[in-house]
Amino acid sequence: MRQKRSFIKTLDTVVTYIILISVALVFFFPCLWLILASFSKSGTIYSFDGFFPAEYSFDSFRLLFTDTALYNYPKWFLNTLFIASFSCILSTFLVILTAYTMSRFQFKARKPMMKTTLVLGMFPSFMGMIAVYLLMTQFNLINNHWGLILIYSAGAPMGYLTQKGFFDTIPTSIDEAARIDGANNFTVFRKINLPLSMPIIVYTALTSFTWPWSDFILPKLLLKEKNMYTVAEGLMSLGETEFARFAAGSIFIAVPIVILYFFLVKYMVNGMASGAVKG
Amino acid sequence: MKKRGKQLLALLLCGVLFVGCGKSKGSKDNPTSTGSALFQGELERNVTIRVLENDTAIERGYFNELMNAFNEKYKEYGIVAVDANMDQYLDLANDGPYGYGPDILYQANDVLMKYVKGKHILPLPVESLDCYEQIPEVAWKAYQSEVDGKVYTCGVPVNVQATMLYYRKDMLPNDWDTTWDANKNSIPDMLENWSAMYRYSKEVHEADSKKYGYMVSLYDPYFSAGYLFSYGGYIFGQNNTDPKDIGLGAGDAYKGTMVLKQLARIMNEECIDDTIKRSAYTKLGDGTYFATVSTPDVYTTFLKELILTYEKDGLSNDEAKKKAEENLVITSLPKLPVNGDITQESNEFMETKSMGGINGYAISAYTNAPNACLAFVDFSTSYDMMMKRNEYLGIAPARNDAATAAGGLSAILYEKLASGNIVIMPSIQEVAQIWDPMNTFFSDLAKDAFRKEGEQKYITKESYQKGLDTVSKQINDAIFTLTTKE
């Protein structure tokens, strides 16, 4: 009986691992292929020996940063960093304020506003592309990175619901206790709720950074000059024989996000570990 | 009070409506009947003109050279030409009216001429240009448009683009001069006629199943339409200006489709789509293919791949480059048998026509400095600059004197253009409707070569003709039935 139970347990473990490894492979394999392709010596996809490159070299990465006459990857990288960083700061600020207001304050238009944003959020953002383009031409914000930052930041508060859900989980009794001690709204927000909200702030900052970082549609619409391109738009403009450079560029754009993640992840854990109401 | 509020609201609404009536920023009136009124001959002073060149010209440093030379010549007027720094395939119709397009564009004739109907490019006083006499009429025609009985020229031809045969000299049989030179003219037969190319390709593939002789993406009308033209087919009547007359099946064009299907038999199924078009650089380089067809502007891409192969074989970069330059050859297309059957020996051959394009400059209708732009176009199409362009990019100049002086491939292309063996892509807007039906037909035709005996669609003359008539009808439907009438 005990032997049978042990066998079933082992079988369960083996099957679970097989499923997990298979799923992991499905997700990991394209990444591995892209990484290997970025080291392809010939540069084109058609010289591969079967599925993988026949020869490897660092040429694609070297060209990415040195051969800038036509494809100025370093410039695109800095442009993207600029747009993503400022969008991240402004978006996080606006989203957190919106979510906190909707969570903590009761006012007449609160419910209608929540319903409206919910309905508006259901429409895909590219529906308004033509309107956005025309508006940007009137504001002279075509070929201007601030135009993109403005759109990303202004649109971000529409997705405040996740953050509001987080604020809803922080007991209002803490706010009340602080108010009894003489704290005003701003103090309650800054000294009580903000430190407790680190995980959601970090989450908001990360998502606000990654959206502009990888977006293609909006930069394609608003940035016409090559030296204003973002990485996504620039990579799409590469010639058809530049696949290895495309792969290298795609691999390299992951670097800032990974750094940002490792830098911010401790705040997520710290925030989650901290408590407020004891007993 | 309430009434006053309503009045105020009505007034505000009227105001909003009138705002829409203002002249939009960056836009200017399009030229109507003639553009020459804008070209007064007096150069605008202290202006910057944005020039959109093609990527290869920028990459190889020609464009920089051109701008520097122009800016030096016109510095006393304060005219500065700069790189528009935009995607070479930008849409002037969308970006031009808002002031975000370039002042001068360099593109193929079909791309530039699509802007004519919307008056996005200016008609030019081409007779005043230095290159006018040197460019053949057929090239000027690619940029002409007729409105109310008056002919306007909206672009200046720079270079001729047409399909050419690329092959590896070192992959010719060692004894070709005795076995593959029937007429003893020191030119291998497979480069002279398609029948020999067919035989040689079969031989190459039979000797090594991984290797092929001639390979090309047959589905691409740019490569395949020439076979129809050679036997009497055409796209639009009246020198490609009458969209009501679609003649892909005219004359003996069905013989062209027979040749295409026969060519498919010496290839593999990759000829059905655009796989070969993209992989040809690598495959010709590594010796998988002996020959393919492409345009002269991609010569360096082929060369790069061949150099890599030789480097892999142990040669130094210099040695590999020298050997690659020696062995990668571009030449005109082999001749076609008059009877349209390349599988049999034939004694009667005729020239193969190919579809081509004329790349050139046009001036945006939204420029603030048309005269300075015209000066730039004049300067960049001068003999010296065309020779420099040829030297940097290997293109075939549209100017007779430059083509003659450059010799070689440029002279061949110029001669083919002048003799009518390069059929220029139509410049009318309706040309946009020809590509999809033709892609589908050529793809089906190539696929037919790989179908089983009883399942093949194209066997008899009638079936080939029916296929061509169907595609002509599809194009006609796309132009006149499916598009919105204005």
Interface residues (C-beta under 8 A of the other chain):
Chain A: K41 S42 T44 Y46 S47 E55 A69 L70 T137 Q138 I142 N143 K224 E225 K226 N227 S237 G239 E240 T241
Chain B: K25 G26 D55 I58 E59 G61 A84 N85 M86 D87 L90 D95 Y98 Y100 R278 S279 Y281 T282 K283 D286 T301 E305 L308 K312
